[in-house]
């Protein structure tokens, strides 16, 4: 367990990258600054990291972990495509 009594888990680990991607997609405010802004390169980086984790853990995850990761990746990829479309429309 961590210092605050929270036990680390794979779903929490994955969700951390998901939250970071959502912050960078401008979907939720930055928990530190409270600002909401779009940063597509960093959003893509977080999504790409999750893709690498999915690739490298293939066949080694419990079914619910595999589904959790796949669901997060699918949702984030759709959000990213929509964000790119919005940003492209602004240019």
Biopython code that builds the backbone (N, CA, C, O; Angstrom):
import numpy as np
from Bio.PDB.StructureBuilder import StructureBuilder

atoms = [
    (1, "UNK", "N", (0.829, -1.188, 0.000)),
    (1, "UNK", "CA", (0.000, 0.000, 0.000)),
    (1, "UNK", "C", (0.869, 1.245, 0.000)),
    (1, "UNK", "O", (1.982, 1.259, 0.525)),
    (2, "UNK", "N", (0.325, 2.286, -0.604)),
    (2, "UNK", "CA", (1.017, 3.570, -0.614)),
    (2, "UNK", "C", (0.911, 4.240, 0.743)),
    (2, "UNK", "O", (0.253, 3.728, 1.650)),
    (3, "UNK", "N", (1.554, 5.374, 0.876)),
    (3, "UNK", "CA", (1.558, 6.106, 2.139)),
    (3, "UNK", "C", (0.159, 6.489, 2.591)),
    (3, "UNK", "O", (-0.117, 6.521, 3.790)),
    (4, "UNK", "N", (-0.723, 6.779, 1.649)),
    (4, "UNK", "CA", (-2.067, 7.215, 2.008)),
    (4, "UNK", "C", (-3.029, 6.046, 2.221)),
    (4, "UNK", "O", (-4.228, 6.256, 2.407)),
    (5, "UNK", "N", (-2.513, 4.821, 2.193)),
    (5, "UNK", "CA", (-3.344, 3.645, 2.422)),
    (5, "UNK", "C", (-4.038, 3.120, 1.188)),
    (5, "UNK", "O", (-4.808, 2.165, 1.284)),
    (6, "UNK", "N", (-3.795, 3.710, 0.034)),
    (6, "UNK", "CA", (-4.416, 3.257, -1.203)),
    (6, "UNK", "C", (-3.528, 2.198, -1.836)),
    (6, "UNK", "O", (-2.329, 2.400, -2.029)),
    (7, "UNK", "N", (-4.140, 1.071, -2.154)),
    (7, "UNK", "CA", (-3.408, -0.012, -2.789)),
    (7, "UNK", "C", (-3.350, 0.235, -4.293)),
    (7, "UNK", "O", (-4.375, 0.473, -4.932)),
    (8, "UNK", "N", (-2.149, 0.176, -4.851)),
    (8, "UNK", "CA", (-1.987, 0.364, -6.287)),
    (8, "UNK", "C", (-2.578, -0.830, -7.035)),
    (8, "UNK", "O", (-2.499, -1.972, -6.582)),
    (9, "UNK", "N", (-3.171, -0.535, -8.190)),
    (9, "UNK", "CA", (-3.744, -1.616, -9.001)),
    (9, "UNK", "C", (-3.563, -1.276, -10.478)),
    (9, "UNK", "O", (-3.341, -0.121, -10.841)),
    (10, "UNK", "N", (-3.661, -2.285, -11.306)),
    (10, "UNK", "CA", (-3.529, -2.081, -12.745)),
    (10, "UNK", "C", (-4.616, -1.147, -13.274)),
    (10, "UNK", "O", (-4.303, -0.233, -14.037)),
    (11, "UNK", "N", (-5.886, -1.344, -12.894)),
    (11, "UNK", "CA", (-6.915, -0.407, -13.389)),
    (11, "UNK", "C", (-6.646, 1.046, -12.983)),
    (11, "UNK", "O", (-6.900, 1.955, -13.772)),
    (12, "UNK", "N", (-6.144, 1.280, -11.783)),
    (12, "UNK", "CA", (-5.817, 2.648, -11.371)),
    (12, "UNK", "C", (-4.662, 3.197, -12.209)),
    (12, "UNK", "O", (-4.676, 4.360, -12.613)),
    (13, "UNK", "N", (-3.677, 2.362, -12.461)),
    (13, "UNK", "CA", (-2.526, 2.749, -13.274)),
    (13, "UNK", "C", (-2.989, 3.184, -14.661)),
    (13, "UNK", "O", (-2.588, 4.238, -15.154)),
    (14, "UNK", "N", (-3.828, 2.373, -15.282)),
    (14, "UNK", "CA", (-4.354, 2.658, -16.615)),
    (14, "UNK", "C", (-5.228, 3.908, -16.586)),
    (14, "UNK", "O", (-5.147, 4.749, -17.482)),
    (15, "UNK", "N", (-6.055, 4.027, -15.566)),
    (15, "UNK", "CA", (-6.953, 5.174, -15.459)),
    (15, "UNK", "C", (-6.180, 6.476, -15.325)),
    (15, "UNK", "O", (-6.639, 7.519, -15.789)),
    (16, "UNK", "N", (-5.013, 6.428, -14.695)),
    (16, "UNK", "CA", (-4.183, 7.623, -14.580)),
    (16, "UNK", "C", (-3.801, 8.178, -15.941)),
    (16, "UNK", "O", (-3.865, 9.387, -16.163)),
    (17, "UNK", "N", (-3.405, 7.301, -16.853)),
    (17, "UNK", "CA", (-3.085, 7.742, -18.211)),
    (17, "UNK", "C", (-4.342, 8.244, -18.921)),
    (17, "UNK", "O", (-4.296, 9.209, -19.684)),
    (18, "UNK", "N", (-5.463, 7.573, -18.656)),
    (18, "UNK", "CA", (-6.729, 8.003, -19.260)),
    (18, "UNK", "C", (-7.127, 9.393, -18.800)),
    (18, "UNK", "O", (-7.563, 10.217, -19.604)),
    (19, "UNK", "N", (-6.977, 9.654, -17.518)),
    (19, "UNK", "CA", (-7.314, 10.971, -16.982)),
    (19, "UNK", "C", (-6.392, 12.025, -17.568)),
    (19, "UNK", "O", (-6.842, 13.109, -17.939)),
    (20, "UNK", "N", (-5.118, 11.718, -17.653)),
    (20, "UNK", "CA", (-4.169, 12.673, -18.244)),
    (20, "UNK", "C", (-4.545, 12.976, -19.688)),
    (20, "UNK", "O", (-4.473, 14.127, -20.118)),
    (21, "UNK", "N", (-4.940, 11.965, -20.431)),
    (21, "UNK", "CA", (-5.358, 12.189, -21.816)),
    (21, "UNK", "C", (-6.602, 13.079, -21.863)),
    (21, "UNK", "O", (-6.687, 13.982, -22.696)),
    (22, "UNK", "N", (-7.561, 12.830, -20.977)),
    (22, "UNK", "CA", (-8.779, 13.650, -20.951)),
    (22, "UNK", "C", (-8.467, 15.102, -20.594)),
    (22, "UNK", "O", (-9.070, 16.023, -21.144)),
    (23, "UNK", "N", (-7.531, 15.304, -19.680)),
    (23, "UNK", "CA", (-7.101, 16.668, -19.347)),
    (23, "UNK", "C", (-6.530, 17.326, -20.593)),
    (23, "UNK", "O", (-6.868, 18.468, -20.905)),
    (24, "UNK", "N", (-5.667, 16.614, -21.307)),
    (24, "UNK", "CA", (-5.027, 17.184, -22.492)),
    (24, "UNK", "C", (-5.972, 17.313, -23.686)),
    (24, "UNK", "O", (-5.705, 18.075, -24.614)),
    (25, "UNK", "N", (-7.064, 16.574, -23.659)),
    (25, "UNK", "CA", (-8.084, 16.728, -24.698)),
    (25, "UNK", "C", (-9.049, 17.867, -24.365)),
    (25, "UNK", "O", (-9.935, 18.186, -25.158)),
    (26, "UNK", "N", (-8.874, 18.477, -23.192)),
    (26, "UNK", "CA", (-9.744, 19.573, -22.779)),
    (26, "UNK", "C", (-11.098, 19.115, -22.288)),
    (26, "UNK", "O", (-12.031, 19.913, -22.193)),
    (27, "UNK", "N", (-11.216, 17.825, -21.973)),
    (27, "UNK", "CA", (-12.496, 17.275, -21.517)),
    (27, "UNK", "C", (-12.721, 17.483, -20.023)),
    (27, "UNK", "O", (-13.863, 17.569, -19.572)),
    (28, "UNK", "N", (-11.643, 17.564, -19.261)),
    (28, "UNK", "CA", (-11.745, 17.822, -17.827)),
    (28, "UNK", "C", (-10.651, 18.829, -17.455)),
    (28, "UNK", "O", (-9.607, 18.891, -18.105)),
    (29, "UNK", "N", (-10.902, 19.615, -16.404)),
    (29, "UNK", "CA", (-9.886, 20.594, -16.015)),
    (29, "UNK", "C", (-8.650, 19.930, -15.423)),
    (29, "UNK", "O", (-8.722, 18.846, -14.845)),
    (30, "UNK", "N", (-7.531, 20.595, -15.577)),
    (30, "UNK", "CA", (-6.293, 20.141, -14.952)),
    (30, "UNK", "C", (-6.503, 20.178, -13.441)),
    (30, "UNK", "O", (-6.872, 21.220, -12.900)),
    (31, "UNK", "N", (-6.275, 19.052, -12.744)),
    (31, "UNK", "CA", (-6.553, 19.020, -11.309)),
    (31, "UNK", "C", (-5.657, 19.949, -10.488)),
    (31, "UNK", "O", (-6.009, 20.302, -9.362)),
    (32, "UNK", "N", (-4.523, 20.344, -11.023)),
    (32, "UNK", "CA", (-3.608, 21.231, -10.295)),
    (32, "UNK", "C", (-3.967, 22.696, -10.547)),
    (32, "UNK", "O", (-4.122, 23.474, -9.605)),
    (33, "UNK", "N", (-4.098, 23.064, -11.819)),
    (33, "UNK", "CA", (-4.319, 24.471, -12.163)),
    (33, "UNK", "C", (-5.795, 24.850, -12.249)),
    (33, "UNK", "O", (-6.152, 26.021, -12.123)),
    (34, "UNK", "N", (-6.647, 23.850, -12.463)),
    (34, "UNK", "CA", (-8.067, 24.128, -12.657)),
    (34, "UNK", "C", (-8.394, 24.600, -14.067)),
    (34, "UNK", "O", (-9.560, 24.820, -14.394)),
    (35, "UNK", "N", (-7.370, 24.757, -14.901)),
    (35, "UNK", "CA", (-7.561, 25.209, -16.280)),
    (35, "UNK", "C", (-8.024, 24.063, -17.171)),
    (35, "UNK", "O", (-7.688, 22.899, -16.951)),
    (36, "UNK", "N", (-8.799, 24.427, -18.173)),
    (36, "UNK", "CA", (-9.193, 23.469, -19.202)),
    (36, "UNK", "C", (-8.613, 23.969, -20.515)),
    (36, "UNK", "O", (-8.946, 25.061, -20.976)),
    (37, "UNK", "N", (-7.744, 23.163, -21.114)),
    (37, "UNK", "CA", (-7.164, 23.539, -22.403)),
    (37, "UNK", "C", (-6.831, 22.284, -23.192)),
    (37, "UNK", "O", (-6.688, 21.198, -22.630)),
    (38, "UNK", "N", (-6.710, 22.449, -24.489)),
    (38, "UNK", "CA", (-6.413, 21.338, -25.387)),
    (38, "UNK", "C", (-4.916, 21.313, -25.683)),
    (38, "UNK", "O", (-4.324, 22.327, -26.053)),
    (39, "UNK", "N", (-4.326, 20.147, -25.513)),
    (39, "UNK", "CA", (-2.909, 19.914, -25.818)),
    (39, "UNK", "C", (-2.839, 18.567, -26.539)),
    (39, "UNK", "O", (-2.555, 17.535, -25.931)),
    (40, "UNK", "N", (-3.102, 18.598, -27.842)),
    (40, "UNK", "CA", (-3.209, 17.359, -28.618)),
    (40, "UNK", "C", (-1.937, 16.510, -28.621)),
    (40, "UNK", "O", (-2.043, 15.289, -28.516)),
    (41, "UNK", "N", (-0.740, 17.093, -28.737)),
    (41, "UNK", "CA", (0.452, 16.235, -28.719)),
    (41, "UNK", "C", (0.577, 15.423, -27.418)),
    (41, "UNK", "O", (0.934, 14.246, -27.453)),
    (42, "UNK", "N", (0.285, 16.049, -26.288)),
    (42, "UNK", "CA", (0.379, 15.311, -25.025)),
    (42, "UNK", "C", (-0.778, 14.339, -24.842)),
    (42, "UNK", "O", (-0.609, 13.293, -24.215)),
    (43, "UNK", "N", (-1.945, 14.665, -25.375)),
    (43, "UNK", "CA", (-3.059, 13.718, -25.344)),
    (43, "UNK", "C", (-2.684, 12.473, -26.148)),
    (43, "UNK", "O", (-2.894, 11.345, -25.702)),
    (44, "UNK", "N", (-2.130, 12.694, -27.332)),
    (44, "UNK", "CA", (-1.721, 11.571, -28.178)),
    (44, "UNK", "C", (-0.657, 10.729, -27.490)),
    (44, "UNK", "O", (-0.685, 9.501, -27.579)),
    (45, "UNK", "N", (0.274, 11.373, -26.810)),
    (45, "UNK", "CA", (1.318, 10.649, -26.101)),
    (45, "UNK", "C", (0.713, 9.701, -25.056)),
    (45, "UNK", "O", (1.095, 8.533, -24.984)),
    (46, "UNK", "N", (-0.225, 10.199, -24.254)),
    (46, "UNK", "CA", (-0.857, 9.348, -23.239)),
    (46, "UNK", "C", (-1.610, 8.187, -23.876)),
    (46, "UNK", "O", (-1.568, 7.061, -23.379)),
    (47, "UNK", "N", (-2.295, 8.468, -24.973)),
    (47, "UNK", "CA", (-3.039, 7.415, -25.673)),
    (47, "UNK", "C", (-2.072, 6.397, -26.269)),
    (47, "UNK", "O", (-2.322, 5.193, -26.209)),
    (48, "UNK", "N", (-0.985, 6.870, -26.836)),
    (48, "UNK", "CA", (0.020, 5.967, -27.401)),
    (48, "UNK", "C", (0.651, 5.085, -26.321)),
    (48, "UNK", "O", (0.907, 3.905, -26.558)),
    (49, "UNK", "N", (0.902, 5.650, -25.143)),
    (49, "UNK", "CA", (1.450, 4.856, -24.031)),
    (49, "UNK", "C", (0.481, 3.734, -23.673)),
    (49, "UNK", "O", (0.894, 2.594, -23.461)),
    (50, "UNK", "N", (-0.805, 4.057, -23.608)),
    (50, "UNK", "CA", (-1.796, 3.014, -23.316)),
    (50, "UNK", "C", (-1.802, 1.944, -24.406)),
    (50, "UNK", "O", (-1.969, 0.760, -24.112)),
    (51, "UNK", "N", (-1.623, 2.352, -25.657)),
    (51, "UNK", "CA", (-1.541, 1.387, -26.752)),
    (51, "UNK", "C", (-0.337, 0.470, -26.608)),
    (51, "UNK", "O", (-0.429, -0.729, -26.870)),
    (52, "UNK", "N", (0.786, 1.028, -26.194)),
    (52, "UNK", "CA", (1.990, 0.216, -25.966)),
    (52, "UNK", "C", (1.751, -0.757, -24.815)),
    (52, "UNK", "O", (2.122, -1.928, -24.899)),
    (53, "UNK", "N", (1.133, -0.271, -23.747)),
    (53, "UNK", "CA", (0.835, -1.154, -22.612)),
    (53, "UNK", "C", (-0.085, -2.292, -23.060)),
    (53, "UNK", "O", (0.111, -3.443, -22.669)),
    (54, "UNK", "N", (-1.086, -1.971, -23.878)),
    (54, "UNK", "CA", (-1.991, -3.007, -24.374)),
    (54, "UNK", "C", (-1.230, -4.050, -25.187)),
    (54, "UNK", "O", (-1.433, -5.253, -25.027)),
    (55, "UNK", "N", (-0.355, -3.566, -26.058)),
    (55, "UNK", "CA", (0.426, -4.472, -26.909)),
    (55, "UNK", "C", (1.347, -5.364, -26.068)),
    (55, "UNK", "O", (1.426, -6.572, -26.294)),
    (56, "UNK", "N", (2.031, -4.766, -25.112)),
    (56, "UNK", "CA", (3.037, -5.494, -24.329)),
    (56, "UNK", "C", (2.428, -6.421, -23.275)),
    (56, "UNK", "O", (3.098, -7.334, -22.791)),
    (57, "UNK", "N", (1.169, -6.192, -22.919)),
    (57, "UNK", "CA", (0.534, -7.044, -21.902)),
    (57, "UNK", "C", (-0.446, -8.051, -22.513)),
    (57, "UNK", "O", (-1.110, -8.795, -21.792)),
    (58, "UNK", "N", (-0.528, -8.066, -23.835)),
    (58, "UNK", "CA", (-1.469, -8.970, -24.524)),
    (58, "UNK", "C", (-1.281, -10.409, -24.033)),
    (58, "UNK", "O", (-0.177, -10.952, -24.069)),
    (59, "UNK", "N", (-2.368, -11.007, -23.580)),
    (59, "UNK", "CA", (-2.342, -12.386, -23.097)),
    (59, "UNK", "C", (-1.924, -12.527, -21.642)),
    (59, "UNK", "O", (-1.916, -13.637, -21.110)),
    (60, "UNK", "N", (-1.577, -11.427, -20.992)),
    (60, "UNK", "CA", (-1.124, -11.485, -19.604)),
    (60, "UNK", "C", (-2.060, -10.802, -18.618)),
    (60, "UNK", "O", (-1.764, -10.742, -17.425)),
    (61, "UNK", "N", (-3.179, -10.290, -19.100)),
    (61, "UNK", "CA", (-4.111, -9.587, -18.232)),
    (61, "UNK", "C", (-5.322, -10.452, -17.919)),
    (61, "UNK", "O", (-5.707, -11.318, -18.704)),
    (62, "UNK", "N", (-5.909, -10.201, -16.765)),
    (62, "UNK", "CA", (-7.195, -10.823, -16.444)),
    (62, "UNK", "C", (-8.219, -10.264, -17.435)),
    (62, "UNK", "O", (-8.055, -9.143, -17.916)),
    (63, "UNK", "N", (-9.267, -11.023, -17.745)),
    (63, "UNK", "CA", (-10.251, -10.548, -18.725)),
    (63, "UNK", "C", (-10.817, -9.161, -18.399)),
    (63, "UNK", "O", (-11.004, -8.348, -19.304)),
    (64, "UNK", "N", (-11.091, -8.885, -17.129)),
    (64, "UNK", "CA", (-11.664, -7.582, -16.776)),
    (64, "UNK", "C", (-10.628, -6.451, -16.953)),
    (64, "UNK", "O", (-10.993, -5.325, -17.293)),
    (65, "UNK", "N", (-9.355, -6.751, -16.723)),
    (65, "UNK", "CA", (-8.301, -5.760, -16.954)),
    (65, "UNK", "C", (-8.144, -5.478, -18.445)),
    (65, "UNK", "O", (-8.001, -4.326, -18.855)),
    (66, "UNK", "N", (-8.173, -6.527, -19.242)),
    (66, "UNK", "CA", (-8.060, -6.391, -20.687)),
    (66, "UNK", "C", (-9.215, -5.560, -21.238)),
    (66, "UNK", "O", (-9.006, -4.691, -22.084)),
    (67, "UNK", "N", (-10.429, -5.822, -20.764)),
    (67, "UNK", "CA", (-11.611, -5.076, -21.208)),
    (67, "UNK", "C", (-11.513, -3.619, -20.772)),
    (67, "UNK", "O", (-11.830, -2.718, -21.549)),
    (68, "UNK", "N", (-11.081, -3.380, -19.547)),
    (68, "UNK", "CA", (-10.939, -2.015, -19.033)),
    (68, "UNK", "C", (-9.974, -1.216, -19.917)),
    (68, "UNK", "O", (-10.275, -0.088, -20.307)),
    (69, "UNK", "N", (-8.843, -1.790, -20.224)),
    (69, "UNK", "CA", (-7.846, -1.136, -21.061)),
    (69, "UNK", "C", (-8.393, -0.898, -22.468)),
    (69, "UNK", "O", (-8.236, 0.193, -23.016)),
    (70, "UNK", "N", (-9.025, -1.902, -23.050)),
    (70, "UNK", "CA", (-9.577, -1.771, -24.402)),
    (70, "UNK", "C", (-10.666, -0.695, -24.451)),
    (70, "UNK", "O", (-10.730, 0.083, -25.402)),
    (71, "UNK", "N", (-11.514, -0.655, -23.433)),
    (71, "UNK", "CA", (-12.589, 0.340, -23.386)),
    (71, "UNK", "C", (-12.024, 1.760, -23.280)),
    (71, "UNK", "O", (-12.468, 2.667, -23.983)),
    (72, "UNK", "N", (-11.049, 1.938, -22.402)),
    (72, "UNK", "CA", (-10.439, 3.253, -22.237)),
    (72, "UNK", "C", (-9.776, 3.693, -23.543)),
    (72, "UNK", "O", (-9.944, 4.834, -23.973)),
    (73, "UNK", "N", (-9.034, 2.799, -24.162)),
    (73, "UNK", "CA", (-8.358, 3.138, -25.421)),
    (73, "UNK", "C", (-9.354, 3.499, -26.516)),
    (73, "UNK", "O", (-9.162, 4.482, -27.231)),
    (74, "UNK", "N", (-10.401, 2.722, -26.649)),
    (74, "UNK", "CA", (-11.420, 3.001, -27.677)),
    (74, "UNK", "C", (-12.021, 4.395, -27.458)),
    (74, "UNK", "O", (-12.118, 5.194, -28.389)),
    (75, "UNK", "N", (-12.421, 4.669, -26.215)),
    (75, "UNK", "CA", (-13.048, 5.954, -25.916)),
    (75, "UNK", "C", (-12.086, 7.119, -26.142)),
    (75, "UNK", "O", (-12.468, 8.143, -26.708)),
    (76, "UNK", "N", (-10.846, 6.962, -25.703)),
    (76, "UNK", "CA", (-9.875, 8.042, -25.866)),
    (76, "UNK", "C", (-9.529, 8.277, -27.328)),
    (76, "UNK", "O", (-9.355, 9.420, -27.751)),
    (77, "UNK", "N", (-9.429, 7.217, -28.089)),
    (77, "UNK", "CA", (-9.124, 7.377, -29.519)),
    (77, "UNK", "C", (-10.249, 8.123, -30.234)),
    (77, "UNK", "O", (-9.990, 8.965, -31.094)),
    (78, "UNK", "N", (-11.491, 7.815, -29.881)),
    (78, "UNK", "CA", (-12.629, 8.538, -30.468)),
    (78, "UNK", "C", (-12.606, 10.005, -30.060)),
    (78, "UNK", "O", (-12.822, 10.888, -30.890)),
    (79, "UNK", "N", (-12.344, 10.267, -28.779)),
    (79, "UNK", "CA", (-12.256, 11.647, -28.295)),
    (79, "UNK", "C", (-11.135, 12.400, -29.008)),
    (79, "UNK", "O", (-11.287, 13.573, -29.350)),
    (80, "UNK", "N", (-10.013, 11.724, -29.228)),
    (80, "UNK", "CA", (-8.871, 12.352, -29.895)),
    (80, "UNK", "C", (-9.229, 12.736, -31.332)),
    (80, "UNK", "O", (-8.938, 13.848, -31.772)),
    (81, "UNK", "N", (-9.854, 11.822, -32.052)),
    (81, "UNK", "CA", (-10.243, 12.102, -33.443)),
    (81, "UNK", "C", (-11.201, 13.299, -33.478)),
    (81, "UNK", "O", (-11.075, 14.168, -34.340)),
    (82, "UNK", "N", (-12.146, 13.345, -32.554)),
    (82, "UNK", "CA", (-13.079, 14.471, -32.498)),
    (82, "UNK", "C", (-12.344, 15.774, -32.186)),
    (82, "UNK", "O", (-12.633, 16.811, -32.783)),
    (83, "UNK", "N", (-11.389, 15.719, -31.246)),
    (83, "UNK", "CA", (-10.627, 16.919, -30.872)),
    (83, "UNK", "C", (-9.788, 17.417, -32.034)),
    (83, "UNK", "O", (-9.700, 18.623, -32.264)),
    (84, "UNK", "N", (-9.170, 16.501, -32.769)),
    (84, "UNK", "CA", (-8.381, 16.892, -33.941)),
    (84, "UNK", "C", (-9.297, 17.569, -34.955)),
    (84, "UNK", "O", (-8.922, 18.575, -35.556)),
    (85, "UNK", "N", (-10.480, 17.029, -35.145)),
    (85, "UNK", "CA", (-11.436, 17.635, -36.071)),
    (85, "UNK", "C", (-11.840, 19.034, -35.638)),
    (85, "UNK", "O", (-11.941, 19.936, -36.470)),
    (86, "UNK", "N", (-12.071, 19.224, -34.353)),
    (86, "UNK", "CA", (-12.420, 20.557, -33.838)),
    (86, "UNK", "C", (-11.267, 21.529, -34.041)),
    (86, "UNK", "O", (-11.474, 22.658, -34.485)),
    (87, "UNK", "N", (-10.060, 21.097, -33.721)),
    (87, "UNK", "CA", (-8.888, 21.973, -33.843)),
    (87, "UNK", "C", (-8.597, 22.287, -35.313)),
    (87, "UNK", "O", (-8.200, 23.405, -35.639)),
    (88, "UNK", "N", (-8.790, 21.316, -36.191)),
    (88, "UNK", "CA", (-8.565, 21.522, -37.621)),
    (88, "UNK", "C", (-9.591, 22.516, -38.152)),
    (88, "UNK", "O", (-9.274, 23.348, -39.002)),
    (89, "UNK", "N", (-10.807, 22.430, -37.655)),
    (89, "UNK", "CA", (-11.858, 23.355, -38.077)),
    (89, "UNK", "C", (-11.593, 24.786, -37.659)),
    (89, "UNK", "O", (-12.074, 25.719, -38.302)),
    (90, "UNK", "N", (-10.831, 24.971, -36.584)),
    (90, "UNK", "CA", (-10.505, 26.313, -36.103)),
    (90, "UNK", "C", (-9.432, 26.979, -36.956)),
    (90, "UNK", "O", (-9.384, 28.203, -37.080)),
    (91, "UNK", "N", (-8.567, 26.139, -37.545)),
    (91, "UNK", "CA", (-7.409, 26.686, -38.293)),
    (91, "UNK", "C", (-7.808, 27.334, -39.592)),
    (91, "UNK", "O", (-6.951, 27.833, -40.322)),
]
sb = StructureBuilder()
sb.init_structure("model")
sb.init_model(0)
sb.init_chain("A")
sb.init_seg("    ")
for serial, (resi, resn, name, xyz) in enumerate(atoms, 1):
    if name == "N":
        sb.init_residue(resn, " ", resi, " ")
    sb.init_atom(name, np.array(xyz, "f"), 0.0, 1.0, " ", f" {name:<3s}", serial, name[0])
structure = sb.get_structure()
